[in-house]
């Protein structure tokens, strides 16, 4: 996977440009053969509006939420997209300016207001964005577009209409939750977010939203906190983007990228502050792994796992075996925050400049950590990991902490394996062989990769001047092999007659089965789901 492809034409800039929504679905031109069993919708979320009026958004995670849908039905494919009519979007359109502060872009008071009303606007409290650009997932019978704040937005997955905004704080003690929940086979949704714990110190709550209710009531109304995990610093929770879950355990990785709560609370009274201004790196804590049992739910405070500093956004998979928990992660080395390198000005640069910036950023690595469940004081100084197939270690220190060293599953200079996917319905929380990911070349997405996590073999799909997105795995009905299925990815090929297409790959070999091309550019998408 480390083949060095260059992008001197900088065609990738096109995926960071504003597009208009569509009035109706448009037909795609199909080449190749789409499997007859593949019927459903690929739903994707991402930014689509990169400026309002003459005010630009500055960060990759600031553009207004655009929902995309490729429909596959009876051998035909259509493409459709609509902006999510969040409060943030509607007000921005009404006032033709940025009204709510986003991740890396500050909103300023209305210049038409007089000095007194502008002054009071500053001190009205924190106005949190509901710009749900990150993901879409089901809760009960409904579908929600989400970001990482306390607001989620109910959407219609067929018409892409915006239905209603939901404030999770009404149902749960969390300040926000991740855009990467885990969903049990019965439809129960688990997630994690920070909260105020005992004596006004920050903590992390793992929450559960039950499956669809027989009486058709809203599952959100029966949401509950399952277990609370402590924060290593009282007023500085770590940034959390995902977590691990097996049948019996939750794994939370507390990284050294911190949210300074005092900065956060004061930021909104300071002109021009953003969410990004509230992050800081703790250069001495390293990284902590927290473990909790699922049923009955309990925090295992005696298991103090520590390792060196890394950034973490995406867990690949987590499973139990022979008294150990195996945790596979997409990491970025060090405590410097990766999001600092994802400002639009950086990723829209000429190719040589993009490469220079990526050289300064943390380096990506796919890692496997192994957490022993059975710990005895007399094992001090010994490697506690006895699984025969991994070089990962865990050594008990005299202070009771267990120092973890990983096995590296994939590493290439400035080549990231990110946005990981697995055969989720078969392998979530189970021992598995294959992960699928988006290959980032100096932060630019230019390949789709399959990784055998047991042998470290990789397979790659790549095409000149093509920019794919996170590949979603869809299993063949009745399949018995883990990788029997297809991968679906939205790909952009700027300059082509039909520059946007849905790519269908054989998940076993990564050979192309079909593509469905449309004559419109499709901006970058982050995450999504396949709805059969």
Secondary structure, 3 states (H helix, E strand, C coil): CCCCCCCCCCHHHHHHCCCCCCCCCEECEEEECCCCCCCEEEEEEEEEECEECCEECCECCCCEEEEEEEEEECCEEEEEEEECCCHHHHHHHHHCCCCCCCCCCCCCCCCCCCHHHHHHHHCCCCCCCCCCCCEEEEECCEEEEECCCCEEEEECCCCCCEEEEEEHHHCCCCCCCCCCCEECCCCCEEEEEEEECHHHCEEEEEEEECCCCCCCCCHHHHCEEEEEEECCCCCCCECCCCCEECCCEEEEEECCEEECHHHHHHHCCCCCCCHHHHEEECCCCCEEEEEEEECCEEECCCCEEEECCEEEEEEEEEEEECCEEEEEEEEEECCCCHHHHCEHHHHCCCHHHHHHHHHHCCCEEEEEEEEECCCCHHHCCCECCCCCCCCCEEEECCCCEEEEECEEEECECCEEEEEEECCHHHHCCCCCCEEEEEEEECCEEEEEEEEECCCCCEEEECCCCCECCCCEEEECCCCCCCCCEEEEEEEECCCCCCCEEEEEEECCCCCEEEEEEECCCCCCCCEEEEEC
